[in-house]
Amino acid sequence: MSRRLVVTGGASGIGAAVVRTVVAEGGRAVALDLADPDGMAALEGVDFVRCDVTDAGGTQTALAEAAGLLGGLDAVYAAAGMLGTMAPVEHLTPEEWRDTLAVNLDGFFHTVRAAVPLMGAGGAIVGTSSVHGLRTFAAPGGVAYGVAKAGLVAFVQTAAVELARHGVRINAVAPGKVGGTRLLTANLGAHDLDDLEHERIADVPLAGETTTADVVAAVRFLLSDQARRITGTVLAVDAGQSLLGGGMLKARP
Ligand SMILES: NC(=O)c1ccc[n+]([C@@H]2O[C@H](COP(=O)([O-])OP(=O)(O)OC[C@H]3O[C@@H](n4cnc5c(N)ncnc54)[C@H](O)[C@@H]3O)[C@@H](O)[C@H]2O)c1
């Protein structure tokens, strides 16, 4: 995949799967995360640096430490994210809105701005959007998450043009529901979502389940030299879900 990789949100789920794949292939990866690593510390070749991506300065320090451990930086996979508070728009507080944007969107900005100066000879960055940032806005109460993930797509497209002069490619993956991942922490208790009637109008076109391995394969490709002419793209790993819309909110009679 790449020789010197940093993964934010690398302590669990998709991020940890990417770290494990790189290490299994003999590469070096440093996992950055707010939380303790999920048994990864035991894996040879994996270093862990604690990092809260909502903190711009802290992210810069953590990326610099990681690059020091790796002897440079060629690639970044930004997986740090959370579902955040799911609530009807009129009940979502400004603080809840801000928290979701802070992790999913500000965190990506902080990561990219810290990584680019460390990528002396160019490099590749992959962010993590979602079907909820494409054409599938079917998560009731998920306006903050959807905006953050759609914002990440616009970030990647805008930054790709700008970062080309540094030889840095930037792309995103947009997974659908990934089986086997732990439920992203959502503050479902604080708000009543019953009011938002949700009607599924379509399932995913391809039968079966999307797994972390499917997302890892997409990240792996976008970070590799095979994608050397690819920048500013979003690769949906959603079995076609975003083409169908996936669901809709019913108008109340
Ligand atoms: N699992 C899915 O079905 C799915 C679908 C679409 C998109 N995604 C996106 O994929 C990414 C990874 O999701 P996952 O399913 O592996 O979830 P996960 O909860 O297992 O992993 C997310 C990681 O991010 C870390 N994190 C959260 N806030 C952080 C912060 N402020 N600073 C640093 N690290 C922080 C968490 O500690 C965790 O280790 C997320 O961005 C998520 O939005 C997931």
Ligand as a Chemical Component Dictionary entry (heavy atoms), coordinates in Angstrom:
data_LIG
# 
_chem_comp.id                   LIG 
_chem_comp.type                 NON-POLYMER 
_chem_comp.pdbx_formal_charge   0 
_chem_comp.three_letter_code    LIG 
# 
loop_
_chem_comp_atom.comp_id 
_chem_comp_atom.atom_id 
_chem_comp_atom.alt_atom_id 
_chem_comp_atom.type_symbol 
_chem_comp_atom.charge 
_chem_comp_atom.model_Cartn_x 
_chem_comp_atom.model_Cartn_y 
_chem_comp_atom.model_Cartn_z 
_chem_comp_atom.pdbx_ordinal 
LIG N1  N1  N 0  -19.023 1.746  9.888  1  
LIG C1  C1  C 0  -19.776 2.206  8.886  2  
LIG O1  O1  O 0  -20.788 1.591  8.515  3  
LIG C2  C2  C 0  -19.381 3.489  8.184  4  
LIG C3  C3  C 0  -20.088 3.885  7.039  5  
LIG C4  C4  C 0  -19.738 5.066  6.389  6  
LIG C5  C5  C 0  -18.696 5.847  6.867  7  
LIG N2  N2  N 1  -18.035 5.456  7.988  8  
LIG C6  C6  C 0  -16.943 6.313  8.454  9  
LIG O2  O2  O 0  -15.779 5.514  8.558  10 
LIG C7  C7  C 0  -14.934 6.035  9.562  11 
LIG C8  C8  C 0  -14.536 4.903  10.518 12 
LIG O3  O3  O 0  -15.720 4.380  11.084 13 
LIG P1  P1  P 0  -15.757 2.999  11.895 14 
LIG O4  O4  O 0  -17.001 2.313  11.544 15 
LIG O5  O5  O -1 -14.466 2.298  11.749 16 
LIG O6  O6  O 0  -15.965 3.573  13.375 17 
LIG P2  P2  P 0  -15.158 3.355  14.723 18 
LIG O7  O7  O 0  -15.934 4.049  15.773 19 
LIG O8  O8  O 0  -14.824 1.911  14.917 20 
LIG O9  O9  O 0  -13.791 4.127  14.438 21 
LIG C9  C9  C 0  -13.699 5.524  14.511 22 
LIG C10 C10 C 0  -12.438 5.859  15.279 23 
LIG O10 O10 O 0  -12.304 7.290  15.321 24 
LIG C11 C11 C 0  -11.829 7.630  16.603 25 
LIG N3  N3  N 0  -12.143 9.021  16.922 26 
LIG C12 C12 C 0  -13.366 9.551  17.197 27 
LIG N4  N4  N 0  -13.242 10.847 17.495 28 
LIG C13 C13 C 0  -11.916 11.146 17.402 29 
LIG C14 C14 C 0  -11.158 12.321 17.617 30 
LIG N5  N5  N 0  -11.737 13.468 17.990 31 
LIG N6  N6  N 0  -9.821  12.280 17.428 32 
LIG C15 C15 C 0  -9.220  11.112 17.062 33 
LIG N7  N7  N 0  -9.871  9.953  16.867 34 
LIG C16 C16 C 0  -11.219 9.986  17.040 35 
LIG C17 C17 C 0  -12.537 6.667  17.552 36 
LIG O11 O11 O 0  -11.872 6.579  18.808 37 
LIG C18 C18 C 0  -12.482 5.377  16.746 38 
LIG O12 O12 O 0  -11.320 4.606  17.040 39 
LIG C19 C19 C 0  -15.713 7.163  10.228 40 
LIG O13 O13 O 0  -15.256 8.399  9.689  41 
LIG C20 C20 C 0  -17.142 6.897  9.841  42 
LIG O14 O14 O 0  -17.917 8.077  9.830  43 
LIG C21 C21 C 0  -18.347 4.286  8.654  44 
# 
loop_
_chem_comp_bond.comp_id 
_chem_comp_bond.atom_id_1 
_chem_comp_bond.atom_id_2 
_chem_comp_bond.value_order 
_chem_comp_bond.pdbx_ordinal 
LIG N1  C1  SING 1  
LIG C1  O1  DOUB 2  
LIG C1  C2  SING 3  
LIG C2  C3  SING 4  
LIG C2  C21 DOUB 5  
LIG C3  C4  DOUB 6  
LIG C4  C5  SING 7  
LIG C5  N2  DOUB 8  
LIG N2  C6  SING 9  
LIG N2  C21 SING 10 
LIG C6  O2  SING 11 
LIG C6  C20 SING 12 
LIG O2  C7  SING 13 
LIG C7  C8  SING 14 
LIG C7  C19 SING 15 
LIG C8  O3  SING 16 
LIG O3  P1  SING 17 
LIG P1  O4  DOUB 18 
LIG P1  O5  SING 19 
LIG P1  O6  SING 20 
LIG O6  P2  SING 21 
LIG P2  O7  DOUB 22 
LIG P2  O8  SING 23 
LIG P2  O9  SING 24 
LIG O9  C9  SING 25 
LIG C9  C10 SING 26 
LIG C10 O10 SING 27 
LIG C10 C18 SING 28 
LIG O10 C11 SING 29 
LIG C11 N3  SING 30 
LIG C11 C17 SING 31 
LIG N3  C12 SING 32 
LIG N3  C16 SING 33 
LIG C12 N4  DOUB 34 
LIG N4  C13 SING 35 
LIG C13 C14 SING 36 
LIG C13 C16 DOUB 37 
LIG C14 N5  SING 38 
LIG C14 N6  DOUB 39 
LIG N6  C15 SING 40 
LIG C15 N7  DOUB 41 
LIG N7  C16 SING 42 
LIG C17 O11 SING 43 
LIG C17 C18 SING 44 
LIG C18 O12 SING 45 
LIG C19 O13 SING 46 
LIG C19 C20 SING 47 
LIG C20 O14 SING 48 
# 
